[in-house]
Amino acid sequence: FLFTGQGAQTPGMGRGLCAAWPAFREAFDRCVALFDRELDRPLCEVMWAEPGSAESLLLDQTAFTQPALFTVEYALTALWRLWGVEPELLVGHSIGELVVACVAGVFSLEGGVRLVAARGRLMQGLSAGGAMVSLGAPEAEVAAAVAPHAASVSIAAVNGPEQVVIAGVEQAVQGIAAGFAARGVRTKRLHVSHAFHSPLMEPMLEEFGRVAASVTYRRPSVSLVSNLSGKVVTDELSAPGYWVRHVREAVRFADGVKALHEAGAGTFVEAGPKPTLLGLLPACLPETEPTLLASLRAGREEAAGVLEALGRLWAGGGSVSW
């Protein structure tokens, strides 16, 4: 199972599945009830707001985006499990890794909600600005370009062999991106509120560390891949310091996908509102033809979309508890 990161949020996400399956709705409602104790307005009012309303705009504010994604992804896992589809390996992307840890039992749902709410709130409270740009270049080249600007820019994510995201102070990020663009390298600015996984996150780390220290941790019950190492791990996620580093350090998603493949993964289910991560897999695994299943697709009726994914899993030889 792959758990999607920030940027995949869509208005109304989860509403169709809540109407169709009590198992999804029960898990969804548990998350919402816990987040409503942490947020300054009910989460569903933001997630399911009338398009174009003031409330609907809040879905793209980090303080609400991360709780909303966590809620939908946690409930999607409950739905797949209802059908007897159990994940054998887990990977997430940034906020998605907090869902991974919760699903794997690293911390309770209550602990996960506390972490996610604090993470989103503290990020939202940072000064606006900064920039994130995706570069179509190998990590080594990007690292060399970023090195002179280490105090203000860092690699935020390695999503493929030639898909690297940098983040940090806007002027420096744009300068680095312009240098690559001048050589004909593809560059794309990401529409984000803050420069995640960059030096601009550092003012929140101490306070977030105090919240992380208040959570109880256990060993994971399912094999999972770390964003920080890109490897299958056991105890690393079971400590508060890991989650503080997780805010600041790069997401090594491409390495994580290779680790999943080496561990035997051949079928990938994306638990998220749209198949963002599945689109990265072909470049990460060019010599293979894995089965890629999107739980939901933007613009597609939710119940039909997830049943199509279930049908494809069954048709490909997967086990389903009908």
N, C-alpha and C positions, 0 to 999 in steps of 0.2 A: 504494500500500500504506500502511495505517495501522498503527502499532505501539503496542500498548496500554500504559498506565501502571500504576503500583502500585495495588493494590486489586482487580485482576482475577484474581489467583492463585486456583487451585482445586486441592484435593488430588488427586494422581494425574495431573495434567495431563502430557500427552505420552506416557503409557504405551501407550495404544491405537495411536498413530501409530508408536511405536518397533516395536511388534509387526507392523505392517502393511507398512511401507516401509523398506527398508534405507537409502535416501537420507536419510530423516528421522533414522533411528537413528544413522547415521554422523555427521551434523552435531551431533546431540544429544550423542553420546558425546564428540566433540571438545571441546565446551564443558564438559561435566561433568569431563573429565579435567583441563582447565586450572583450573577453579574448585576442584577438590579440592586443588590445591596452595596455594590461598589461604584456604580456609575451615577451621574447626576440626573439621568432621565432613563425611563424604561428602554431596554435594548430593542424590543420589538417595534417600538414607536419609530425608531431610526431605521431598522432593517426593512420594515414593511410600510414605510411612509409613502404618501402619494407622490408619484414622480413630479419633480419640479418644485416641491415644497421645501421650506426651510429645513424641515427635519430630514428630508432625503439627502440633503447636502452633507449632513453630519456623518453619513456612512463612510465618506472618504477622509474623515478626521481619524487619525491614528488611535485616539482614545476609544473610538467605537469600532473602527475597522478590525482591530485585532480580536476583541471579544466576539464580534459577529462571525469572523472566519472560524475561530475556535469552536463556536457553538455549532455551526453547520457541519464542520468536519468531524467533530466528536459524534454528532447524531448520525451522520452518514455511516460511520463505522458500526454503530449499533444496528443500523438497518442491514448492512451486509452480513453482520453476525447473525441476525434473525434468520437469514437465508442459509445459514451454515457455512458461510464463506469467511474463514478465519485467516487473517494475515500471518504469514510465516516470517516476513521480513518487513521492516518499517523504515521509511526515510521521510523527512520533512524539509521544508525550505523556510528558514528563519522562523517566523511565528508558527509555521507548520510543525516544527520540531517540538514545540510545547504540547501540541496535540499528540504527537508520537509518544512523548514521555508519559502522558496521562493514559493513553490507550495501553501502553506497556506496563502500567502500574508503578512507574518511578515515583509518582506522587498521586494523591487522591484527586478527584474532580474538584473538591473544595480548594485544595492546594494549588491546582492548576489554574483555577479561576482567579485566585488571589495574585498569582504571578502574572498572568496575562493582563489583568486589570491594572496592576501597578506598572507593568512594562509600557502599556499603551498610554497611560496617564502621564508618566514621567517623560516619555518621548514627546508627547503632545505639548508638554510644558516647556520644552527647550525652545530657544530662539528659532523662529522660522528662518528658512533660507537654506543654503547649502544646495548641492546638486548631485545627481547620480546620472551617469552616462554609461551605456553599454557599448563596448568596443569589439569589433570583429577581428581580434588579434590574439595570438598565443599569450598565455600567462607570463612567460618569461619576458616578452617584449613590453608588456604593460607594466610589469614590476620594475623594469629598468627605467621606464618613463616616470613612474610614480616616485621612485626612490629619492630624487632631490626635493620632493615636496612632502616628505614623510610626516611632518608636523601638521599638515593640513589636508592631506588626501591619502586614501588607502584603497586597496582592492577590497570591494565589498562582497563580491561573489564570483566564483568561477563556475559558470553554468555549462560550459562545453569546451572542447579543444581550442576553439577560437570564438569564445563568447564570454567576455570578462566584463564585470561591472565595476566602475570606480566611483568613489563617493567622497565628499568633503566640501571644503570651501569653494563656492561657486567659481570665482575667478580662476583659481588654480585648476579645477576640474575642467572648465571650458578651455583653458589653455592647453592642457594635455590632449583633450579630445580634438582640438583644432590641428594639433601637430599630426595626429593619426589621420585625420580627414584629408590633410594636404597630401598625404602619401596614397590616397585612394582607399583607405580603410573605412569600412562601414561604421558609422557612429550613430547612436540614437539616445537622445535625452529621455530619461524616465520621468513621468509626471508623479512626483512624490512631494509630500509636505516637508520632509526632513531628509538629511543625508544619512541613511541608516548604515550601520556597520562601518562607521568612519570616526575620525577623531572628534567630530562634533557631538558624538554620543557620550563622551567622557564625563560631562557634568552630572549625568544622572546615575552613574555607576555605583557610587557610594550608597545612595539611598535605596537603589534597587537591590543592592547586596544585603541590606538589612531586611528587606521583605523576603528575599530568597532564603535567608538564614532562618526565617520563621516557619518554613515549610518542612514537613517530614519526608524523607527520601528512602526509597527501597531499591533493590536490584530489579532490573527489568525482567518481565516474564516472557517477553518476545524478543527475538534478535532484532537489533536496530543499528542504524548507521548514524554516526555523529557528523553534524555539519562542520565541526571544527577540524576533525582529522580526516573525514571522508572514508572512515574505516568502520567495520563492524566492531562494536564495543560492548562492554559488560557493565562496569561500575562507574565509568567516567561521568555519566549524566546524573549520578546519584549524589551530587554534592552541590551546595549553593554557588560555589565559585565558578562552576562550569557555566551556569546560566548568566552570570555577570560577564564572563568572557564572550558568551554567545551574542550578547548585545553589540559588542565592539568588533569582534574578529570576523574574518571573511567566511562566507558560506561556501564550502567546498562540495557543491552539489555534483559536479561532473565526476569527481573521485568517488563520491558516494554511490552513484549509479554503477560504476565499474565494480565496486565492492559488492553490490547486490547481485550483479551478473556472476561474479566469481563465486558467490555463495549459492548459486543455483537458480536465481530468479529468472523466470521466462515469461511470466504474466505480471503485468503492472496495472494496478487499479489506482486511479487518481481520486482521492477523496477530497473534493473541493468543488466550488461553484462553476468552474470551467477548467478545461484540460490544459493548463499552462505548462505544467511540468512534463507531461507526455510529449509535448512538442520539442522538448530538449533532448529526449532520449535517442533519436536516430543518430544525431551527431556524436553522442557519447558512446554509442554501441554500433559503429558502422558495419561491423562484420556479422551482425546478428539480425534476426527478425522476430523480436519479442511481440507478444500479444499486448496491445495497449487498450485499456478500457477506461473511458471517461464516465464517472458517476453522473455528472451533469454537464450540460452544454448551454452557454448563453443563448437565449432566444428559443430554446426548446422546452416544451412542457416537461416539468420535472419528473413526474411519475413515468411517462413514456420513455424519457431519456435513461433513467436508471434501470428500467426493465430491459431496455435494449442492451445495456451493458451486461446485465445478468444473463440474458439469452446468449450473448456472444461468449461469455465465460463457459456456459453449459455446452454450447456447440463445439467449443474448443477442447472439451474433455474435462472441464472443471467440475468439482463436486458441489452440488446444490441440494439443500434440504427442502425439497418442495413441500 
